[in-house]
């Protein structure tokens, strides 16, 4: 910086144009603040270009392809089952372009200033932005950091068959045999999608089970087994070797015994690190966690007055839903509104086929935290809507504290599970009781009736459970 260089005055500066950043910018503008959005690439972030949107489009393609065999029951004949990945990739680019254009339009309509470049904090109220050969300095009243994370270091291998959860959705061919390493939502979605698009899939999990509610774990494993997805639990990857023909993955079990898995492609999560260092957070002595994530309070404020942080650059799950909520909270607090972020009931969603939603405590967690808890499940196969659609897999599981009748957890697997998550979060946030969920009216036939029946099953009043499975408690 040249001594004496003049800094341009700004009101609210937002660094990063991903889901948290652009929504923070729009919310601040809606509340009357003048906003400058700084993004070094294109608005939309990882979620739009290589994450949420591509992965969910592949999941939708897999779901549609898998449904072809069931169309004959409706009198619809499909004479040829073929899949062209190049068409799906073309559709992906069109969807991304459409959504990006929509975001750009919203930014323009809200009169948000756009600056393209890399930002770096110079002081508690000043930021420098480098764009090509130009360098500008801005003095801000408030700043929101939504700069996310980057892949740590360099790629372990240039082998195009060793993939992460960004590059896998850029493939130009369906793998013959895909080894999926991990059990988070990225791994399980990839396993589900690519199996239905024609790949042989093997899933390697380091733990003894998936990390959902026990009833969901059991059903998900049953469904994956039915679809010939091979699963290895309690296995750690010890070595990866590749040649022109295949990838050899050496696994080690709990007992120390090793085994080998051969595949044409492998995918695992890339190591990611928050972009706090690149922004100069250390220069400001901003408080960060041991991995560099910026520490914030429930108003998304950092340790530096006037500077806020949202999304993946903060501690907690790297989920768009978290970033979006935090972005709005930060903007509202800056505008003088009363707002806070509480991630206690952050929903965990899987766009597998069938999908999964998990909100609140599992049965095991409830038993550890409460003296007495009660759990009930209802199979979606017993619903009228399941007979209509042919989607019979899955269940809804609910957990309550017996002493207070307060809901502790709501979990679902099956068609409609993602949409049920909104009701689950609302019920948990309101400290709902069974009477709150049984009082209302549920559309018939619908998947939502599965939630009602599961809640009624807690007191033995589920109508559609087989005789003997539902005993009335009064």
C-alpha positions as CSV (number, residue, x, y, z in Angstrom):
1,X,0.0,0.0,0.0
2,X,1.2,3.5,-0.9
3,X,1.5,5.8,2.2
4,X,-1.3,8.3,2.2
5,X,-3.4,6.4,-0.4
6,X,-7.1,7.4,-0.1
7,X,-9.5,4.7,1.0
8,X,-13.0,4.7,-0.6
9,X,-15.8,4.7,1.9
10,X,-18.2,1.7,2.0
11,X,-21.2,0.9,4.2
12,X,-21.5,-2.9,4.3
13,X,-18.9,-5.1,2.6
14,X,-19.6,-8.8,1.9
15,X,-16.7,-11.0,1.0
16,X,-17.7,-14.0,-0.9
17,X,-20.7,-14.6,-3.3
18,X,-21.7,-18.1,-2.2
19,X,-25.1,-18.9,-0.7
20,X,-24.3,-17.2,2.6
21,X,-22.6,-14.2,1.0
22,X,-25.1,-13.3,-1.7
23,X,-28.1,-13.8,0.6
24,X,-26.4,-11.7,3.3
25,X,-25.9,-9.0,0.7
26,X,-29.5,-9.0,-0.4
27,X,-30.9,-9.1,3.1
28,X,-28.7,-6.1,4.1
29,X,-29.9,-4.2,1.0
30,X,-33.5,-5.1,1.8
31,X,-33.0,-3.5,5.2
32,X,-31.8,-0.2,3.7
33,X,-28.0,-0.6,3.8
34,X,-25.7,0.2,0.9
35,X,-23.9,-3.1,0.1
36,X,-20.7,-3.9,-1.8
37,X,-20.2,-7.6,-2.7
38,X,-16.7,-8.7,-3.4
39,X,-16.2,-12.1,-5.2
40,X,-13.1,-13.2,-7.0
41,X,-14.9,-15.6,-9.3
42,X,-18.6,-15.9,-10.0
43,X,-21.5,-15.6,-7.6
44,X,-23.1,-18.9,-6.5
45,X,-20.0,-20.5,-4.9
46,X,-19.1,-24.1,-4.6
47,X,-22.7,-25.0,-3.9
48,X,-23.9,-23.9,-7.3
49,X,-21.0,-24.8,-9.5
50,X,-19.5,-28.1,-8.1
51,X,-21.5,-29.0,-5.0
52,X,-25.2,-29.0,-4.1
53,X,-26.7,-28.3,-7.5
54,X,-24.6,-30.8,-9.6
55,X,-24.9,-33.6,-7.0
56,X,-28.7,-33.2,-6.6
57,X,-29.1,-33.2,-10.4
58,X,-27.2,-36.5,-10.6
59,X,-29.4,-37.8,-7.8
60,X,-32.5,-36.8,-9.7
61,X,-31.2,-38.5,-12.9
62,X,-30.5,-41.7,-10.9
63,X,-34.0,-41.6,-9.3
64,X,-35.7,-41.1,-12.7
65,X,-33.7,-43.9,-14.3
66,X,-34.5,-46.3,-11.4
67,X,-38.2,-45.6,-11.7
68,X,-38.4,-46.8,-15.3
69,X,-39.0,-50.4,-14.3
70,X,-42.0,-49.5,-12.2
71,X,-43.8,-47.6,-14.9
72,X,-45.3,-50.7,-16.4
73,X,-47.7,-51.0,-13.4
74,X,-49.2,-47.7,-14.6
75,X,-49.6,-48.9,-18.2
76,X,-46.5,-47.0,-19.4
77,X,-44.1,-49.1,-21.6
78,X,-40.5,-48.1,-21.8
79,X,-38.9,-50.0,-24.6
80,X,-35.3,-48.9,-24.1
81,X,-33.3,-48.0,-21.0
82,X,-30.3,-46.0,-22.1
83,X,-28.3,-43.3,-20.4
84,X,-26.1,-40.6,-22.0
85,X,-23.9,-38.9,-19.4
86,X,-23.0,-36.1,-21.9
87,X,-26.6,-35.0,-22.0
88,X,-26.7,-34.9,-18.2
89,X,-23.5,-32.8,-18.2
90,X,-25.0,-30.4,-20.7
91,X,-28.2,-30.1,-18.6
92,X,-26.0,-29.4,-15.6
93,X,-24.3,-26.5,-17.3
94,X,-27.6,-25.1,-18.4
95,X,-29.1,-25.3,-14.9
96,X,-26.0,-23.7,-13.4
97,X,-26.1,-20.9,-15.9
98,X,-29.8,-20.3,-15.3
99,X,-29.4,-20.2,-11.5
100,X,-26.3,-18.0,-11.7
101,X,-28.2,-15.6,-14.0
102,X,-31.0,-15.4,-11.5
103,X,-28.6,-14.6,-8.7
104,X,-27.0,-11.9,-10.8
105,X,-30.4,-10.3,-11.5
106,X,-31.3,-10.3,-7.8
107,X,-28.0,-8.6,-7.0
108,X,-28.6,-6.0,-9.7
109,X,-32.3,-5.4,-8.7
110,X,-31.2,-4.8,-5.1
111,X,-28.7,-2.2,-6.2
112,X,-25.8,-4.1,-4.7
113,X,-22.3,-3.0,-6.0
114,X,-20.3,-5.8,-7.5
115,X,-16.5,-5.9,-7.3
116,X,-14.5,-8.7,-8.7
117,X,-11.2,-9.4,-7.0
118,X,-9.4,-11.0,-4.0
119,X,-10.0,-9.3,-0.6
120,X,-7.5,-8.9,2.2
121,X,-8.0,-7.1,5.6
122,X,-5.5,-4.2,6.1
123,X,-7.0,-3.0,9.4
124,X,-10.2,-3.5,11.5
125,X,-12.1,-1.1,9.2
126,X,-10.1,-1.3,6.0
127,X,-9.9,-3.9,3.2
128,X,-7.8,-4.1,0.1
129,X,-9.1,-5.7,-3.1
130,X,-6.7,-6.9,-5.8
131,X,-8.1,-7.4,-9.3
132,X,-5.6,-8.1,-12.0
133,X,-3.0,-5.3,-11.9
134,X,-5.3,-2.9,-9.9
135,X,-5.4,-2.6,-6.1
136,X,-8.2,-0.7,-4.3
137,X,-8.7,0.1,-0.6
138,X,-12.0,0.5,1.1
139,X,-13.0,1.7,4.5
140,X,-16.1,-0.1,5.7
141,X,-18.7,0.4,8.5
142,X,-19.4,-3.4,8.7
143,X,-18.1,-6.4,6.9
144,X,-19.4,-10.0,6.5
145,X,-16.9,-12.7,5.7
146,X,-18.4,-15.5,3.6
147,X,-15.3,-16.6,1.9
148,X,-15.7,-20.4,2.6
149,X,-13.0,-23.0,2.4
150,X,-10.5,-24.2,-0.2
151,X,-9.0,-27.6,-1.0
152,X,-5.9,-27.9,1.2
153,X,-2.5,-28.3,-0.5
154,X,-2.3,-29.9,-3.9
155,X,-4.0,-32.9,-5.4
156,X,-2.5,-36.1,-4.1
157,X,-2.4,-37.6,-7.6
158,X,-3.0,-36.4,-11.2
159,X,-4.8,-39.7,-11.9
160,X,-8.2,-38.6,-13.2
161,X,-9.8,-41.7,-11.6
162,X,-9.0,-40.6,-8.1
163,X,-11.8,-38.2,-7.4
164,X,-13.2,-35.8,-4.8
165,X,-16.8,-34.6,-4.5
166,X,-16.4,-31.8,-6.9
167,X,-14.6,-33.6,-9.7
168,X,-16.8,-36.7,-9.6
169,X,-19.7,-34.7,-11.0
170,X,-17.6,-33.5,-14.0
171,X,-17.0,-37.1,-15.2
172,X,-17.5,-37.8,-18.9
173,X,-18.1,-41.5,-18.4
174,X,-19.9,-43.6,-15.8
175,X,-17.3,-45.6,-13.8
176,X,-17.4,-49.4,-14.2
177,X,-16.7,-49.8,-10.5
178,X,-16.7,-46.9,-8.1
179,X,-15.2,-47.2,-4.6
180,X,-16.7,-44.6,-2.3
181,X,-14.7,-43.8,0.8
182,X,-16.6,-42.3,3.7
183,X,-20.1,-42.2,5.2
184,X,-21.1,-38.5,5.2
185,X,-23.9,-37.1,3.0
186,X,-21.5,-36.6,0.1
187,X,-20.4,-40.2,0.1
188,X,-23.8,-41.7,0.5
189,X,-25.3,-39.5,-2.2
190,X,-22.5,-40.4,-4.7
191,X,-22.9,-44.1,-3.9
192,X,-26.7,-43.9,-4.5
193,X,-26.6,-41.8,-7.6
194,X,-23.8,-43.6,-9.5
195,X,-25.2,-47.0,-8.8
196,X,-28.5,-46.0,-10.3
197,X,-26.7,-44.5,-13.3
198,X,-25.0,-47.8,-14.0
199,X,-21.9,-48.1,-12.0
200,X,-21.0,-51.0,-9.7
201,X,-20.5,-49.3,-6.3
202,X,-18.6,-50.4,-3.1
203,X,-18.9,-48.3,0.0
204,X,-16.0,-48.2,2.6
205,X,-16.9,-46.9,6.0
206,X,-14.4,-46.5,8.8
207,X,-17.1,-46.7,11.6
208,X,-19.2,-49.7,12.5
209,X,-22.4,-48.1,11.2
210,X,-23.8,-45.0,9.6
211,X,-24.3,-42.0,12.0
212,X,-28.1,-41.6,11.8
213,X,-30.8,-42.9,14.0
214,X,-30.6,-46.7,14.4
215,X,-33.8,-47.4,12.5
216,X,-32.7,-45.2,9.6
217,X,-29.3,-46.9,9.5
218,X,-30.9,-50.3,9.4
219,X,-33.3,-49.3,6.6
220,X,-30.6,-47.6,4.6
221,X,-28.3,-50.6,4.7
222,X,-31.2,-52.9,3.7
223,X,-32.0,-50.7,0.7
224,X,-28.3,-50.4,-0.4
225,X,-27.9,-54.2,-0.1
226,X,-31.0,-54.7,-2.2
227,X,-29.5,-52.5,-4.8
228,X,-26.2,-54.5,-4.8
229,X,-24.2,-51.7,-3.2
230,X,-21.5,-53.6,-1.4
231,X,-20.6,-52.1,2.1
232,X,-17.5,-52.6,4.2
233,X,-17.8,-51.3,7.8
234,X,-15.0,-50.9,10.3
235,X,-12.4,-50.6,7.5
236,X,-9.6,-48.0,7.2
237,X,-7.9,-47.2,3.9
238,X,-4.2,-48.0,4.4
239,X,-2.8,-47.7,0.9
240,X,-4.0,-46.7,-2.6
241,X,-2.1,-47.9,-5.8
242,X,-3.2,-47.4,-9.3
243,X,-2.1,-48.6,-12.7
244,X,-3.5,-48.2,-16.2
245,X,-6.2,-50.8,-15.6
246,X,-7.4,-50.4,-12.1
247,X,-7.1,-48.9,-8.6
248,X,-6.0,-51.1,-5.7
249,X,-7.2,-50.0,-2.3
250,X,-5.7,-51.8,0.7
251,X,-8.1,-51.9,3.7
252,X,-7.5,-52.8,7.3
253,X,-10.1,-54.0,9.7
254,X,-10.4,-53.7,13.5
255,X,-8.6,-57.0,14.0
256,X,-5.6,-55.7,11.9
257,X,-6.4,-58.0,9.0
258,X,-5.9,-56.5,5.6
259,X,-7.8,-57.0,2.4
260,X,-7.7,-55.5,-1.1
261,X,-10.5,-53.8,-3.1
262,X,-10.1,-53.3,-6.9
263,X,-12.0,-50.5,-8.6
264,X,-11.9,-48.5,-11.8
265,X,-12.5,-45.2,-9.9
266,X,-12.4,-44.0,-6.3
267,X,-13.9,-41.0,-4.6
268,X,-13.3,-39.5,-1.2
269,X,-13.6,-36.1,0.4
270,X,-10.8,-33.7,-0.2
271,X,-9.2,-32.1,2.8
272,X,-10.4,-28.5,3.1
273,X,-9.2,-25.5,5.0
274,X,-11.0,-22.2,5.8
275,X,-9.8,-19.2,3.8
276,X,-9.3,-17.1,7.0
277,X,-5.5,-16.9,6.5
278,X,-5.8,-15.7,2.9
279,X,-8.1,-12.9,4.2
280,X,-5.5,-11.7,6.7
281,X,-7.6,-12.7,9.8
282,X,-4.3,-13.3,11.6
283,X,-3.2,-9.8,10.8
284,X,-6.3,-8.5,12.8
285,X,-5.6,-11.1,15.6
286,X,-9.2,-12.3,14.9
287,X,-10.0,-15.3,17.1
288,X,-10.0,-18.6,15.2
289,X,-10.3,-22.3,16.1
290,X,-7.4,-24.7,15.9
291,X,-8.1,-25.4,12.2
292,X,-8.4,-21.8,11.3
293,X,-12.2,-21.5,11.4
294,X,-13.4,-18.1,12.5
295,X,-15.0,-18.1,15.9
296,X,-18.4,-16.3,16.1
297,X,-21.2,-15.8,18.6
298,X,-24.9,-16.4,18.0
299,X,-25.2,-13.0,16.2
300,X,-22.4,-14.2,13.8
301,X,-20.1,-11.5,15.2
302,X,-16.3,-12.2,15.2
303,X,-14.0,-11.1,17.9
304,X,-13.4,-7.9,15.9
305,X,-16.2,-5.3,16.3
306,X,-18.0,-4.6,13.1
307,X,-16.8,-7.8,11.4
308,X,-19.1,-10.8,11.0
309,X,-18.5,-14.3,9.5
310,X,-20.9,-16.9,8.1
311,X,-20.8,-20.3,6.3
312,X,-18.0,-22.8,5.9
313,X,-15.3,-20.4,7.2
314,X,-16.9,-20.7,10.6
315,X,-17.0,-23.8,12.8
316,X,-19.7,-26.4,12.4
317,X,-21.0,-28.5,9.4
318,X,-20.2,-27.2,6.0
319,X,-23.8,-27.0,4.8
320,X,-25.5,-24.4,2.6
321,X,-28.5,-24.2,5.0
322,X,-26.2,-23.1,7.8
323,X,-24.5,-20.4,5.6
324,X,-27.8,-19.1,4.3
325,X,-29.3,-18.7,7.8
326,X,-26.1,-17.2,9.2
327,X,-25.9,-14.7,6.3
328,X,-29.3,-13.4,7.0
329,X,-28.7,-13.2,10.7
330,X,-25.5,-11.2,10.2
331,X,-27.2,-8.7,7.8
332,X,-30.1,-8.3,10.2
333,X,-27.9,-7.6,13.2
334,X,-25.9,-5.1,11.2
335,X,-29.2,-3.3,10.3
336,X,-30.2,-3.2,14.0
337,X,-32.7,-6.0,14.0
338,X,-32.9,-8.7,16.7
339,X,-31.6,-11.9,15.2
340,X,-29.5,-14.9,16.2
341,X,-28.2,-18.2,14.8
342,X,-29.0,-21.4,16.6
343,X,-27.8,-24.6,14.9
344,X,-29.2,-27.0,17.5
345,X,-31.8,-28.4,15.1
346,X,-29.8,-28.1,11.9
347,X,-31.4,-30.7,9.6
348,X,-29.1,-33.3,8.0
349,X,-30.4,-34.2,4.5
350,X,-29.4,-37.0,2.2
351,X,-30.6,-36.9,-1.4
352,X,-30.1,-40.6,-1.8
353,X,-32.8,-42.7,-3.3
354,X,-34.9,-42.8,-1.2
355,X,-33.9,-39.6,0.6
356,X,-33.1,-39.2,4.4
357,X,-33.8,-36.4,6.8
358,X,-32.5,-36.3,10.4
359,X,-33.4,-33.7,13.0
360,X,-32.7,-33.6,16.7
361,X,-31.5,-36.4,18.9
362,X,-31.2,-40.1,18.0
363,X,-32.6,-42.7,20.3
364,X,-29.2,-43.5,21.7
365,X,-28.5,-39.8,22.3
366,X,-31.8,-39.3,24.0
367,X,-31.2,-42.2,26.4
368,X,-27.9,-40.6,27.4
369,X,-29.4,-37.2,28.0
370,X,-32.8,-38.0,29.5
371,X,-33.9,-40.4,32.2
372,X,-36.7,-41.8,30.2
373,X,-37.4,-41.4,26.5
374,X,-39.7,-43.2,24.1
375,X,-39.3,-44.0,20.4
376,X,-41.8,-45.1,17.8
377,X,-41.5,-45.8,14.1
378,X,-44.1,-46.1,11.3
379,X,-43.4,-47.8,8.0
380,X,-44.3,-45.7,4.9
381,X,-45.4,-48.9,3.1
382,X,-48.6,-48.8,5.2
383,X,-49.7,-45.4,3.7
384,X,-52.2,-45.1,1.0
385,X,-50.0,-42.7,-1.0
386,X,-47.3,-45.5,-1.1
387,X,-49.7,-47.8,-2.8
388,X,-50.5,-45.1,-5.3
389,X,-46.9,-44.1,-6.1
390,X,-45.3,-47.5,-5.6
391,X,-42.7,-46.0,-3.3
392,X,-43.0,-48.3,-0.3
393,X,-39.5,-48.1,1.2
394,X,-38.8,-46.1,4.4
395,X,-40.2,-45.0,7.7
396,X,-40.6,-42.1,10.1
397,X,-39.2,-42.4,13.6
398,X,-40.0,-40.0,16.4
399,X,-38.5,-39.7,19.9
400,X,-39.9,-37.9,23.0
401,X,-39.0,-37.2,26.6
402,X,-41.5,-39.2,28.6
403,X,-41.4,-36.9,31.5
404,X,-42.4,-33.8,29.6
405,X,-43.8,-35.3,26.3
406,X,-41.5,-32.9,24.4
407,X,-40.2,-34.0,21.1
408,X,-36.5,-34.8,21.0
409,X,-35.9,-36.1,17.5
410,X,-37.7,-36.7,14.2
411,X,-36.1,-38.9,11.5
412,X,-37.3,-40.1,8.1
413,X,-36.2,-42.2,5.2
414,X,-38.3,-42.6,2.1
415,X,-40.0,-40.5,-0.6
416,X,-40.9,-37.1,0.9
417,X,-38.4,-37.2,3.7
418,X,-36.7,-34.0,2.7
419,X,-40.0,-32.1,2.7
420,X,-40.8,-33.6,6.1
421,X,-37.7,-32.0,7.5
422,X,-39.3,-28.6,7.6
423,X,-42.1,-29.9,9.8
424,X,-39.5,-31.6,12.0
425,X,-37.4,-28.5,12.5
426,X,-40.5,-26.4,13.3
427,X,-41.8,-28.9,15.8
428,X,-38.4,-29.2,17.6
429,X,-37.9,-25.4,17.6
430,X,-41.3,-24.9,19.2
431,X,-40.6,-27.6,21.8
432,X,-43.7,-29.4,20.4
433,X,-45.5,-32.2,22.2
434,X,-47.3,-35.1,20.8
435,X,-50.6,-33.4,21.2
436,X,-49.3,-30.5,19.1
437,X,-48.6,-32.8,16.2
438,X,-51.8,-34.9,16.5
439,X,-54.1,-31.9,16.8
440,X,-53.7,-30.7,13.2
441,X,-55.1,-32.0,10.0
442,X,-53.0,-34.0,7.5
443,X,-53.7,-34.2,3.8
444,X,-54.8,-37.7,2.6
445,X,-53.2,-39.5,0.9
446,X,-49.8,-38.0,1.6
447,X,-46.4,-38.9,3.0
448,X,-47.0,-36.4,5.9
449,X,-49.5,-38.9,7.3
450,X,-46.4,-41.0,8.1
451,X,-45.4,-38.4,10.6
452,X,-48.8,-38.4,12.2
453,X,-48.9,-42.2,12.5
454,X,-45.4,-42.3,14.0
455,X,-46.4,-39.7,16.7
456,X,-49.7,-41.6,17.4
457,X,-47.6,-44.8,17.7
458,X,-45.9,-43.3,20.7
459,X,-49.1,-43.8,22.7
460,X,-50.3,-46.9,20.9
461,X,-52.9,-45.1,18.7
462,X,-51.5,-45.6,15.2
463,X,-54.4,-46.7,13.1
464,X,-52.4,-48.4,10.3
465,X,-49.9,-50.5,12.3
466,X,-50.7,-54.2,12.4
467,X,-52.7,-55.5,15.3
468,X,-50.4,-56.1,18.3
469,X,-47.9,-53.4,17.2
470,X,-50.0,-50.6,18.5
471,X,-51.2,-50.8,22.1
472,X,-53.0,-47.8,23.6
473,X,-51.4,-46.1,26.5
474,X,-53.7,-43.9,28.6
